Amino acid sequence: MLAALGRAQLERLPGMIERRRSNRLFYAELIADVRGVSLFAEPSGLSGGPTSDNWWLTAILVDQAEAGVSRDQIRDALAAQNIEARPLWKPMHAQPVFAGATAILDGTSDGLFVRGLSLPSGSGLRAEERDRIAATLTGILGSPRR
């Protein structure tokens, strides 16, 4: 029974990935001209290069000094409109369970955690929801500044 359910879900997977790809492209266009805000993605994921992206999650990186707004201010503006956004994953070495574990660090994961924000990107995201997200992001990020 579970295998049959899994197989049925796999048949839906290409459409789900395409909708998530559409969401990523939507965000890419929305922030294209905003200084200090960029997509967190593999280098060729948007350009169709030799690497493969599953488009499952869309996140932005915010340079507060350049953008004039922090990741948390963006998240708070979205939350005020009942739109959920989350920081990128907390690095493993910062998790309490790994407090005593050996870690080799160069600051990359901590920097991504501080600057990264995961945006709504589910395959069920509707056009009117994207419009609401766009209006909120435009409101907090202002007009293009590049």
N, C-alpha and C positions, 0 to 999 in steps of 0.2 A: 504494500500500500504506500509506504513512504517513498519507495523508488518511483512509483507511478506519479506521485505528487512532484517529486524532484524533476522528473523528466518533463512534466508539463510546465514547470517553472523555467526550465532551461530553454524551452521553445519561446518563451517570452523575453529571454535575456537580450537578444539583439535590439529589440525595440526599447527596452529599458535603458540600455547603454546609449542608444541614439538620443533619447530624451535627455539623459544626463550630459551628453556631449553638447546638445543644444543649450542647456543651462550654462555650461562653462563658456561657450561662445557668447552667450548673452552677457555674462559678467565681464568677459574680456572686452567686449565693445563698450560696456558701461563705464569701465575704469580706464580705458585706453589713453585718455588725455588727462588723467588725474595724476599730478606729480606726487610721488611718495607712496603710491599704492600700486602693487603689482600682483599678478596671479602667482600662486605657488603651484607650479606644475613642472613636469619634466621638460627639458629644453625644446624638444621637438613635438611634444604632444599636441599642440595646436596647429602646427604647420604640416603635419602628416609625414614627418621625417621617419628615419629608420627605427625609432623606438616605438613601443606600443603603450598607450595609455588606456586605462579602462574607464576614465572619466567619472569614476564613482563618487568622488568627493571634490568639491571646489572650495578652495581657500584663497584668501588674499594675504599679502604681507604688507604691513603698514609701517612706514618710516615716519614716526611722529614729527621729527624735526622738519622733514620735507612736506609732509601732508598737512601739518598744522592741527592734526587731530590724532588721538591715540586709538589703538585697537579697542580698548575698553569703552571709549566714547562712542565708537561706531557700534559696538555690541549693545551698549545702553540705548542708543537711538533706535536700533532695531527692536530691542525688547520693549521699548515704550509703545511700539506699534504692534506688539504681540507677535514678533517675528523672532524665531529662535536662531541664534548664531552662537558658536562655541569657540573657545581658544583651540588652537592646534593641540595635539596630545601633549600632556605633561611628559617631559623626558623621563626615561626609566630611572636614571640616577637620582631624580628628585622625588620619586615615589617612596613613601615611608618604608615599605617592605624591603627596599633595596638600599636603605640608608647606610648600612655597613659594607656594602658590596664594593669591590674594586671597580673603578671606572676610568676609562681613558677619555678625557674630555678636551675639546678645543673651543667650546663656547657656541658651536653651531646649533646644537639642539636647544640650548637655552635661548639663544637669539630668535630662533624660529618660534618657540613657545611664546615669547614676549611680544613678538610682532605679528604672529599668525592668527587668522580668524577664519573658521570654517563657516561658510555661508549655506543657506538652504539650497540643496541641490538634488533632492530626491526625484526619482523618475515620475512621480505623481504631481509634481509642482505645476500648478495651472497658470495660464496666462495672466489672470487677474492677480494672482499672488506675486508673480514676477513683477508686474506693474507696481504693486505696493512696495515691494523690496526696492525697486529702482527709484521710486519717489523718495523713499526714506534715505537710501544711500546718497542720492543726489542732494538731498536736503542737508545732510551732515558733511558731505565731501565738497559741496559747493560746485561751482562751474569748473570746467577743465582748466588746469593750471600749468600745463607743460610748455 
